[in-house]
């Protein structure tokens, strides 16, 4: 059997981009709907949770598309 060695990829991971978008837009949504700073923090946490779900479940195994 031949051993295949993969070249290290220079492509950057886009997962951090999804987490950033989830936190920012979750915070904006929470802040605008409840008009408080605490709601913006809670919205950012919920946005991070949704981003984690998206990256973990919906993008799993699709490295070639990113």
PyMOL commands that set and color helices and strands:
alter all, ss='L'
color gray80, all
select helices_A, chain A and resi 15-34+37-58+63-65
alter helices_A, ss='H'
color red, helices_A
deselect
rebuild
show_as cartoon
